[in-house]
Amino acid sequence: MRFSHILPEFLYKDLYDEKHRCIGLKAEPNPGANEDLLQKGIREYLLCPKCEQHLSKYERYAADVLRDLPDMTKESPGTVVRVTDLDYSRLKLFRLSLLWRAGVSNQASFQGIYLGPHEPKLRQMVHDSNPGEPLDYGCVFIRPRGPAALKHFIKPPTHLRFLGHHGYQMILSGMIWTYVVSSHSGRIHEKGSFLTKSGVLPIHIGIQTGNEFIAGLGRVLRSEGILDD
């Protein structure tokens, strides 16, 4: 087994300081001992060399896509920006691989996710390079309005209810990633929010700014004892 990244290293690029460090918060109510300086993203012994090589082609493609997204700082709340000419299979498999890795990780940061019977299905889809249908473990991108404040912030997955289904929400690459994890996702009526087979990626512009979102999250973390006042 390799000492594998749960989230690929390129997702941490905007978090590092001049010494290639970022601050990681431990998800436990232990004030005074809940910060670590990280010089690499969170890793554990997870993947074999062949699997790492298999996933690397999706990671390279996704890194290029996320790096080249258009400037959305002036888009109005409620706008949907549609990025076109993407490779559905590679981008979808990248997003599936993140969900699966987070779900099988033993790291404390990822204990908010439980895939249950969906874990072997996701593993098989990624192994077989099968992206499935757009609503199969689909992911909605939401970008807070205004400046890209969330670009310097990563939040591991937390559970939520989404359109009447179970889901998980992460913050990566300056956006809120909301996955639908459901055995009946085909019943979702709002299908226009998901990556299409024709390679169109919708990105929703949110009502809150990134700073407002972070402030709200900070209040939640303080109430849980994870952050000091």
C-alpha angles and dihedrals in degrees: 000000000000126000090252132193114242089204114027116259094243090068089064095051096101093047098061124099125216089284092053092253134130133181119254122196119215111230096232134095097252109123115205094024103055102094130083131181107232124200094176131031119264111292141176139168099280118122134051119230092258092053092047090053090047092054096041094077090057091046093052092050094046091048089057093047095048093045092052099047113133123260106270100173093111099042116120122245111270094027118132114215112202118206110200141195095043129147104251096197098049096043094044092048090050091054092045090051091054092051092048095047092049090049096053097038119115092204116118092234090066100044091104090077126076117176098178111173090001093067098077090043092053092044091053093047092053093043092050094043088240111149093185123204122327092259094047101106088333121187128214120209118216120182118194112236122259128018118010096257094152091058089089095048137078124190120187118227123292127185123254142157113253124187088337093310135099115262146161129232127208134171113226134150093005094304140095110245113203116189123196110218106184140126090223102043089131087079092066109119097198097073095152092078095071136081108270130222088242089064102258116143115196116208115192119214108223131220095237125069118236091253091053090050092050091047090053092048089049091056090052093049092049091050088053092049094244094116127043120230 
